[in-house]
């Protein structure tokens, strides 16, 4: 199932490494795979620390040839993680259009269930918490209303607003607890 978050509609890689180190399996489309194999065979591009460029995977999405390889800590085989670089070797060598669509669209497109998406954003909810998901289109906008933290009954609007972060407003974090 594919979920799209319209609030990230203008996303473009900022070389943060967030998608490159997410540990998510990144499928690579057949034409990109063929060009990447050619570049690897001719030595034009290499993986980091001699990591295998692709991981054997069953059940690939339609049009995908493989999944990009990963290091033991979940980083992409082509991600340069040193402080000076923070860059994808595929993108550096061949440009933004040469990276897989899943990378181009990260984090707007997530190929996992809603609870897993929230977990990847650093929010872990109890299993008893109910999550409602509404499939939407770009024409439909929505708002997330954070759950009111316990112990805030006597706070005024300004004090409550101080507890609500950007992440709480997009549903990837809870509102802060009062001090």
N, C-alpha and C positions, 0 to 999 in steps of 0.2 A: 504494500500500500504506500502511496506517495502522498505526503502532506506538504503543502506549500504555505509559507508564512509571508503574506503580502507585505508586511512591514519591512522586509529585507529586499524589496523589489529592485532597488538600485545597487545591490551588492556587487562588488568587484574585488578580486583578491587584493589584500593590503599587505601581503607578505608577513602576516602575523604567525603563521604556522598552525592556526587553530584547526583547520581541516586536515592538514598534513600530519598532525599528531593526535588526531581524535581516536584512532584505533578502529575506525569504521572501515569495512571492506569497500574499496572504491573500484567499481567496474569500469573498464576502459572499452570504448567503442571500437568496432572492428577496423575502420580506416585509421584511427589514431594508433591502435595496437600495431598495425602493419608498418606504419611510419616509425614507431618507436623501436620495433624489432630491427628495422633497417639501420636506424641510428646507433643502436647498441652493437650490432654486428660490425659496423664500420668504425666503432670507437668514438663517434661524435658525442656520445653521452654515456655516462656510467651511473651506477647506483652508488649510494653511500656505503662505506664499510663492506663492500662486496656482498651486499644482500641480494638475494634472488629478485629479479625485476617483477616477477609475477608469482601469484599464489594459485595452486590448483584449487578450483572451486566448482562445485556442482550447483545447478539451478541458477545460472546467470540470467540477468534480465535479457529480453530480446534485443539483439543488436550488439551485445557485449561479447568480446572475445576472451577476456580474462579479468582478473582482479589484480590491482597493483600490489606488489610485495610489501612487506612491513618488517621493520626491525623488531627485536624482542620486546621493546617498550611501546610498540604500536605506532611508530612513526613510518611514514611512507618511505619506500626504498629510494625515492628520488629527492627527499627533503633534506636540505642542508640546514642543520639546526644551530650552527655556531652563531654567536652573538652578532658577528659582522654581516652575515649573509641572510639568514631566514628566508630562503628562496627555494622554489621548486626548480630542480635542474631541467625538467622538461620545459617549463615556462621560460627559463633563462635561455635555453638553447633554441626553442622554436616559437616562443610567443604564447600569449594567453589562449588563443584558439586551439593550441595543440594539447592542452590539458583536458582530461576527461570532463564530461558535462557535470558529473557529480561534484567535481572540484570547482568548476566555474560557478555553480549555483549554491555552493555551501555558504551559509547555513540555511538558505531559503528552502532547499529541498532535503528532506530527511527520509531515508528509506527504512525507518523502523517505527515501532508503535509509539503512541503518545507518551506513555510512561517512560520508555527508553529515551525519547527525545529530551524530556525534562531532565532525566538522569545525566545525559551527556552535557546539558547546560549547567550541571552542578546542583540540581535540585532533586532531593530524594524525598518522596512522599510516602506516608504509611500506606500499606496495602488496603486499609479500610477507607482511604480517601477516594471519593468518586470523581472521575474525570469525564467531562463531556466534551466531545469533539464534534465540530460542525464542519463538514467539507464546504469550503467556500471558493468563490472565484475572485478574480481581481476586482470585479465590480462591487463585491460585497465587502464592507468593512466591519470590524468587530472590535469590541473593547473587553479587556479582562479587568474585572473588579476584584482587587485583592481581598482575601478574607480578613476581617478585623481581628487583630491580635487580642488575646485574653488580657484583661487588666487595663483596657483603654477606655472603659465606659465613661470616665470623668474627663477625658481629654477633649479640648476644643478642636475645631477644624484645622487650625494651623499646626497644632501638635501632632494630629493624626497624619497630616500631609508629610511631616518630617520622617515618618516611619515608612512611607511608601517610596520605593526605589524604582528606577526605570525597569529593572528586571522583574519586579513585582507587577508592573503594569503590562508586561507582555507575557506574563504567566510562566516565567522561568525561575522565579524565586518567590519566597514568602515575604510579606511585609515584616519590617524589623519589630522586635519586641521593645516595649518602652524601657527606658533606663531605670 
